[in-house]
Amino acid sequence: MIRITYVGFVVATILLGCQMASAETIKLGTLAPKNSPYYDILRDLSDRWERISNGSIRLRIYADGVAGDDPDMVRKMRIGQLDAALLAGSGLYEIAPETKAIQMPLMFRDDDEWDYVRTRIAPKLEQIYAAKGFRVLLWGDAGWVHMFSQKPVVYPDDLKPLRLFVWAGDQDNVQAWKNMGYRPVPLAVNELHSALHSGMVNAFLATPLAALSFQWFALSKDMTDIRLVPLVGALVIAEKKWQAIPADLRERLSEASREAGTRFLREMRKHSHEAIHIMQQHGLIIHAVSSDALAEWATRFRANYPTIMGGNVPPDLVDEVERLRDEYRATTIAR
């Protein structure tokens, strides 16, 4: 009896050791602070993946930008220091500049237009990401980008005296702002708070939730009431790491990720409205923009679409995005 018990213990120990050895740890980076809704969704997704895989797949989340800003995280994925990342804007452009096709300023008017276009263009973008060695696990957005500044900005010329933070690394975007007569200052996003404090920059573009979560708004209490663009976000994983996961698990993990993406959209939109309200309670001033001022902004941005696109965004892809948008608008008018 004692011998059987001992043998059973040895076998169990060996099996446990094999299970632990075969476990895959997915190192995932994000700029999201640990106290943010973004992080909560990733943490819940991690729990879901672990349950689906009986503990053999684990997400180790590096939050608060400790893995660097978005372009840094993409570079680390390419050399295997990270496996996955929750990215927005410049990080996605680092993988696939073609993503800019759905990020042209003032192309969309509301969430319904954006959702209609994004869901229909996503398969084409996912093929582009796949060709570059990345798999998109979920799409979402981080809310609408607004302009925050240390002085009121309503008309385009109001921005000219100010120094505008832009993501470092996107030279096409920097050049577009210069073409419009502005003073862009390229920086890593984790340098923005100190740059606002020192006066190196005094205006920036961000979603309300980001402005609140990172406390940037505390140093820039004026917000222009223009929804420039919904900031696309995506959870991506290096294809090599994805293929290391057992095939029988991948579809279930994908399904869990898509469900997390649906929750991501729903919660980000709710929290974006709440973030604006909270910031107003702490001194944020929202400046209304008249229709003629909005038309001026639209004309200037539209004239610089080719510069923003650079040489890496196929014009026909932007044309398709606009066709889908107009298709949606036509259906709403017809109702």
JOCORHU-V573499 format. One record per backbone hydrogen bond with DSSP energy under -1.0 kcal/mol. CO is the residue of the C=O (numbers start at 1). NH is the residue of the N-H. If there is no record, write none. Layout:
CO&NH ; CO&NH
This chain:
1&5 ; 2&6 ; 3&7 ; 4&8 ; 5&9 ; 6&10 ; 7&11 ; 8&12 ; 9&13 ; 10&14 ; 11&15 ; 12&16 ; 13&17 ; 14&18 ; 15&19 ; 16&20 ; 17&21 ; 18&22 ; 24&58 ; 26&60 ; 27&83 ; 27&84 ; 28&62 ; 29&86 ; 30&65 ; 32&64 ; 33&36 ; 36&40 ; 37&41 ; 38&42 ; 39&43 ; 40&44 ; 41&45 ; 42&46 ; 43&47 ; 44&48 ; 45&49 ; 46&50 ; 47&51 ; 48&52 ; 49&53 ; 50&55 ; 51&54 ; 53&56 ; 56&24 ; 58&26 ; 60&28 ; 62&30 ; 63&66 ; 65&68 ; 69&73 ; 70&74 ; 71&75 ; 72&76 ; 73&77 ; 74&78 ; 75&79 ; 76&81 ; 76&82 ; 83&238 ; 84&29 ; 85&236 ; 87&234 ; 88&91 ; 89&93 ; 90&94 ; 92&96 ; 96&99 ; 97&100 ; 98&101 ; 99&102 ; 100&103 ; 104&107 ; 110&114 ; 111&115 ; 112&116 ; 113&117 ; 114&118 ; 115&119 ; 117&121 ; 118&122 ; 121&125 ; 122&126 ; 123&127 ; 124&128 ; 125&129 ; 126&130 ; 127&131 ; 129&132 ; 129&134 ; 130&133 ; 133&239 ; 135&237 ; 138&235 ; 140&233 ; 143&231 ; 145&228 ; 146&206 ; 147&224 ; 148&204 ; 149&222 ; 155&158 ; 156&159 ; 159&162 ; 163&202 ; 163&203 ; 164&185 ; 166&187 ; 167&170 ; 169&171 ; 170&174 ; 171&175 ; 172&176 ; 173&177 ; 174&178 ; 175&179 ; 176&180 ; 177&182 ; 178&181 ; 183&164 ; 185&166 ; 187&168 ; 188&191 ; 189&192 ; 191&195 ; 192&196 ; 193&197 ; 194&198 ; 195&199 ; 195&200 ; 195&201 ; 202&150 ; 203&165 ; 204&148 ; 206&146 ; 207&211 ; 208&212 ; 209&213 ; 210&214 ; 211&217 ; 216&219 ; 217&220 ; 221&285 ; 222&149 ; 223&287 ; 224&226 ; 226&228 ; 228&106 ; 229&145 ; 231&142 ; 232&89 ; 233&140 ; 234&87 ; 235&137 ; 235&138 ; 236&85 ; 237&135 ; 238&242 ; 239&243 ; 242&245 ; 246&249 ; 246&250 ; 249&253 ; 250&254 ; 251&255 ; 252&256 ; 253&257 ; 254&258 ; 255&259 ; 256&260 ; 257&261 ; 258&262 ; 259&263 ; 260&264 ; 261&265 ; 262&266 ; 263&267 ; 264&268 ; 265&269 ; 266&270 ; 267&271 ; 268&272 ; 269&273 ; 270&274 ; 271&275 ; 272&276 ; 273&277 ; 274&278 ; 275&279 ; 276&280 ; 277&281 ; 279&284 ; 280&283 ; 285&223 ; 287&225 ; 290&294 ; 291&295 ; 292&296 ; 293&297 ; 294&298 ; 295&299 ; 296&300 ; 297&301 ; 298&302 ; 299&303 ; 301&304 ; 302&305 ; 304&308 ; 305&309 ; 306&310 ; 314&317 ; 314&318 ; 315&319 ; 316&320 ; 317&321 ; 318&322 ; 319&323 ; 320&324 ; 321&325 ; 322&326 ; 323&327 ; 324&328 ; 325&329 ; 326&330 ; 327&331 ; 328&332 ; 329&333 ; 330&334
